Amino acid sequence: MSAGEDMKLQQLRYIWEVAHHDLNVSQTAQSLFTSQPGISKQIRLFEDELGVEIFSRNGKHLTRVTPAGQAILAIAGEILRKTENIRQIAQEFTDQKRGHLSIATTHTQARYRLPAVIEKFIARYPDVALHMHQGNPQQIAEMAADGTVEFAIATEGMEHFSDLVMLPCYHWNRTVVVPKGHPLASVKHLTLDDVARYPIVTYVFGFTGRSKLDAAFQAQGLTPHVVFTATDADVIKTYVRLGIGVGIIASMAFEPEKDGTDLVALDASHLFDNSTTSIGFRKGTFLRGFMYDFMKAFAPHLTRDLVDAVVQAHTQEEREALFNNVDLPLR
């Protein structure tokens, strides 16, 4: 590769990173360990060579991405991702147990499902650096689609994941939590009517199966009085303890040893449809051996052969058919 070609790749990296740092050249320079004037100069040189502006300016400040810039950035992203794939392929053949793995997910997955998986993974791959990013479903999808992370793990908002290969991992349902001594604590068979009589503390819409919860109340003609929402089950439990309302959380988020001292868990799996958590990656990603192992550790049915078959499937129908004989566990 000539010096000129290498510089072009650097210029692509600069415009891509500036666009993903809200057009803040100073922050971009810090993240890339280079100088702000150097980045600005290279972007200008690139624009001059192309004969178009990638960014609009007000004085020295970048104000927005131009229409031409949007098209250029889309291709730049693809080139940079393919370059990263080349690096990953080379490293897989030179050092299979060294690399990095970034995962985007919600708080619930990061806090309650992933610790045991990551503990085993790190024991097997001590030289693979793991990076966790948290966000809402749309943010998680965007991070996987633009290459910020290799894996997206999510339940809600699957419409945001059309650019990704999504693999179903497990089903889960909900638990109602109340303080000890609460009237619901002694109810033998909980109904939605019972729950709807009290203020409710639960997840923000778009997080952790909230849409299934809303749909269940709506189907019964009930309007739940949601008085407090959060993205974090620990926060929800804190406000249940304060008497703000009845909590509805993912069953995996209730820890009997820790929470059972002052809270009562009431099974609510008969009140709501199961939710399904999936793991996904960007189409065209080169999957390293440790990436296959991570998926299998998170969901044992995701063998290398099954993952490869899903990747090679041409339609969503074909992908779904591959899971017809797989009984997903209920967590």
C-alpha positions in Angstrom: 0.0 0.0 0.0 1.5 3.4 -1.0 1.6 6.4 1.3 -1.1 8.0 -0.7 -3.4 5.1 -0.3 -2.7 4.9 3.4 -3.5 8.5 3.8 -6.9 8.0 2.1 -7.8 5.4 4.6 -6.8 7.8 7.4 -9.0 10.5 5.9 -11.9 8.1 5.8 -11.3 7.3 9.5 -11.2 11.0 10.3 -14.5 12.0 8.5 -16.2 8.9 10.0 -15.0 9.6 13.6 -15.9 13.4 13.3 -19.4 12.5 12.2 -19.8 10.1 15.1 -18.5 12.7 17.7 -21.3 15.1 16.9 -19.0 17.1 14.5 -16.7 17.9 17.5 -13.2 17.9 16.0 -11.6 18.5 19.4 -13.2 15.4 20.9 -12.4 13.4 17.8 -8.7 14.4 18.1 -8.6 13.3 21.7 -10.2 9.9 20.9 -7.7 9.3 18.1 -4.7 10.6 20.0 -3.9 13.1 17.3 -4.1 16.9 16.8 -7.2 18.9 16.0 -5.4 21.0 13.3 -4.2 17.7 11.7 -7.7 16.3 11.4 -9.1 19.6 10.1 -6.3 19.8 7.4 -6.8 16.2 6.2 -10.6 16.7 6.0 -10.0 19.8 3.9 -7.5 18.1 1.6 -10.0 15.2 1.1 -12.8 17.6 0.3 -10.6 19.5 -2.1 -9.7 16.3 -3.9 -13.3 15.2 -4.2 -14.5 18.6 -5.2 -17.4 18.5 -2.7 -18.0 19.5 1.0 -18.6 16.7 3.3 -19.4 19.1 6.2 -21.0 22.5 6.2 -19.2 25.1 8.3 -19.8 28.3 10.2 -16.4 29.8 10.5 -14.1 27.1 11.8 -17.0 25.1 13.3 -18.6 22.2 11.5 -22.4 22.6 11.6 -23.9 19.6 9.7 -23.2 16.8 7.3 -24.0 17.7 3.7 -26.1 15.5 1.5 -23.0 14.5 -0.4 -21.3 13.9 2.9 -24.0 11.5 4.0 -23.5 9.4 0.9 -19.7 9.5 1.3 -19.9 8.6 5.0 -22.1 5.5 4.2 -19.4 4.2 1.9 -16.6 5.2 4.2 -18.2 3.2 7.0 -18.4 0.1 4.7 -14.7 0.5 3.8 -13.6 0.9 7.4 -15.6 -2.2 8.4 -14.1 -4.3 5.7 -10.7 -3.1 6.7 -11.4 -4.2 10.3 -12.6 -7.6 8.9 -9.3 -8.0 7.2 -7.5 -7.2 10.5 -9.7 -9.7 12.3 -9.1 -12.4 9.7 -5.3 -11.9 10.0 -5.4 -12.0 13.8 -7.6 -15.2 13.8 -4.8 -17.0 11.9 -1.9 -15.6 13.9 -3.3 -15.5 17.5 -6.7 -17.1 17.9 -7.0 -16.2 21.6 -6.1 -12.5 21.4 -8.3 -9.6 20.3 -11.2 -7.5 21.5 -15.0 -7.9 21.8 -17.5 -5.1 22.3 -21.1 -5.7 23.3 -24.1 -3.3 23.4 -27.0 -4.3 25.6 -29.5 -3.0 28.2 -28.9 -2.8 31.9 -31.0 -5.9 32.7 -28.8 -8.1 30.5 -25.6 -6.5 31.7 -26.5 -6.8 35.3 -28.4 -10.1 35.5 -27.6 -12.4 32.6 -24.1 -11.6 31.4 -21.9 -11.7 34.5 -21.7 -15.5 34.6 -21.2 -15.7 30.9 -18.4 -13.1 30.9 -16.7 -14.6 33.9 -16.3 -18.0 32.1 -15.4 -16.3 28.8 -12.6 -14.2 30.5 -11.3 -17.4 32.2 -11.0 -19.0 28.7 -9.8 -16.0 26.8 -7.8 -13.8 29.2 -6.2 -11.9 26.3 -9.5 -10.8 24.7 -10.4 -7.3 25.9 -14.2 -7.0 26.6 -16.0 -3.7 26.3 -19.7 -3.3 27.5 -21.9 -0.5 26.1 -25.4 0.2 27.5 -28.3 1.9 25.7 -31.9 1.7 24.6 -32.8 -0.7 21.7 -32.3 1.9 19.0 -28.9 2.9 20.3 -27.9 -0.7 20.6 -28.9 -1.3 17.0 -27.0 1.7 15.8 -23.8 0.7 17.7 -23.8 -2.7 16.0 -24.8 -1.4 12.6 -22.0 1.3 12.5 -19.3 -1.1 13.9 -19.0 0.5 17.4 -19.7 -3.0 18.8 -19.5 -6.6 17.5 -22.6 -7.9 19.3 -26.0 -6.4 20.1 -28.1 -8.1 22.8 -31.7 -6.9 23.2 -35.3 -7.8 23.6 -37.4 -4.8 22.6 -37.5 -2.8 19.4 -36.6 -5.6 17.0 -37.7 -3.3 14.1 -34.4 -1.4 14.7 -32.3 -4.4 13.9 -33.0 -5.0 10.2 -29.3 -4.5 9.3 -28.2 -7.2 11.7 -28.3 -11.0 11.9 -30.4 -11.7 15.0 -30.3 -15.0 16.8 -33.0 -15.9 19.4 -31.4 -16.9 22.7 -34.0 -17.4 25.4 -37.5 -16.5 26.7 -38.2 -14.7 29.9 -41.1 -13.4 31.8 -42.1 -11.1 34.6 -42.4 -10.9 38.4 -44.5 -8.6 40.4 -42.6 -7.3 43.5 -44.2 -5.7 46.6 -43.0 -4.9 50.1 -43.6 -7.5 52.8 -47.0 -6.9 54.3 -48.5 -5.4 51.1 -52.1 -6.6 50.4 -51.0 -8.4 47.2 -48.3 -10.4 49.1 -51.0 -12.8 50.3 -52.9 -13.2 47.0 -52.7 -16.9 45.9 -53.5 -16.4 42.2 -52.5 -13.0 40.9 -54.7 -11.3 38.2 -54.1 -8.2 36.1 -57.2 -6.7 37.9 -55.3 -7.2 41.2 -52.2 -5.4 39.8 -54.2 -2.6 38.1 -55.7 -1.5 41.5 -52.4 -0.1 42.6 -49.9 2.4 41.2 -47.2 0.6 39.1 -43.5 1.1 39.0 -41.9 -0.5 35.9 -39.6 -0.1 32.9 -39.5 2.8 30.5 -41.3 2.1 27.3 -39.0 0.5 24.8 -36.9 -1.3 27.4 -37.0 -4.9 28.8 -40.3 -6.2 27.4 -42.3 -3.1 28.3 -44.5 -3.5 25.1 -45.7 -6.9 26.2 -46.7 -5.5 29.5 -48.7 -2.7 28.0 -50.3 -5.1 25.5 -51.5 -7.4 28.3 -53.3 -4.7 30.2 -54.8 -3.3 27.0 -56.2 -6.7 26.0 -58.0 -6.8 29.3 -59.4 -3.3 28.8 -57.3 -2.1 31.7 -55.4 1.1 32.0 -52.4 0.7 34.4 -51.6 3.7 36.6 -47.8 3.8 35.9 -46.4 6.4 38.4 -42.7 5.8 37.9 -40.5 4.3 35.2 -36.8 3.4 35.0 -34.4 1.4 32.8 -32.9 -0.3 35.8 -34.6 -3.0 37.8 -32.5 -2.1 40.9 -34.0 1.4 40.7 -37.5 0.0 40.3 -37.0 -2.2 43.4 -35.7 0.8 45.4 -39.0 2.8 44.7 -41.1 -0.3 45.5 -39.4 -0.3 48.9 -40.4 3.3 49.3 -44.0 2.4 48.8 -44.3 4.3 45.5 -46.1 1.4 43.8 -46.2 -2.2 42.8 -43.1 -3.2 40.8 -43.2 -5.2 37.6 -39.7 -6.4 36.6 -38.0 -9.2 34.6 -38.0 -12.4 36.7 -34.3 -12.7 36.3 -33.9 -9.3 38.1 -35.3 -10.6 41.4 -32.5 -12.0 43.6 -34.1 -13.9 46.6 -31.0 -13.8 48.8 -30.7 -10.0 48.4 -34.3 -8.9 47.7 -36.2 -11.5 49.7 -35.5 -9.8 53.1 -38.0 -7.0 52.5 -39.7 -7.8 49.2 -42.1 -10.5 48.1 -41.9 -11.8 44.5 -45.2 -12.9 42.9 -45.1 -15.0 39.7 -46.7 -13.1 36.8 -45.7 -15.4 33.9 -49.4 -16.3 33.4 -50.3 -12.6 33.0 -47.9 -11.7 30.2 -46.6 -13.3 27.0 -43.0 -14.4 27.1 -40.4 -12.0 25.8 -37.4 -13.2 23.7 -33.9 -12.0 24.0 -31.7 -12.2 20.9 -28.0 -11.7 20.1 -27.1 -10.1 16.8 -24.2 -8.9 14.7 -23.8 -6.8 11.6 -24.2 -8.7 8.3 -20.8 -9.4 6.7 -19.0 -9.5 10.0 -16.1 -11.9 10.2 -16.8 -14.0 13.2 -13.7 -15.0 15.1 -13.5 -18.3 17.0 -14.0 -16.6 20.4 -17.1 -14.8 19.1 -18.7 -18.1 18.3 -17.7 -19.3 21.8 -19.3 -16.3 23.4 -22.6 -16.8 21.6 -22.6 -20.5 22.6 -21.8 -19.6 26.2 -24.7 -17.1 26.2 -27.1 -19.5 24.4 -25.9 -23.1 24.2 -28.1 -24.0 21.2 -26.1 -21.4 19.1 -23.6 -23.8 17.8 -21.1 -22.7 15.1 -23.0 -24.8 12.5 -26.3 -23.2 13.4 -24.9 -19.6 13.4 -23.2 -20.2 10.0 -26.5 -21.6 8.6 -28.4 -18.5 9.8 -25.7 -16.2 8.2 -26.0 -18.1 4.9 -29.9 -18.0 4.8 -31.3 -15.7 2.2 -34.6 -14.6 3.8 -36.0 -14.0 7.2 -38.3 -17.0 6.7 -35.3 -19.3 6.1 -33.6 -17.9 9.2 -36.7 -18.5 11.4 -37.1 -22.0 10.0 -33.7 -22.9 11.3 -35.1 -22.4 14.9 -38.3 -24.4 14.4 -36.9 -27.4 16.3 -35.1 -25.4 18.9 -36.8 -25.2 22.3 -35.6 -21.9 23.7 -35.1 -22.0 27.5 -37.2 -19.9 29.9 -34.9 -17.9 32.1 
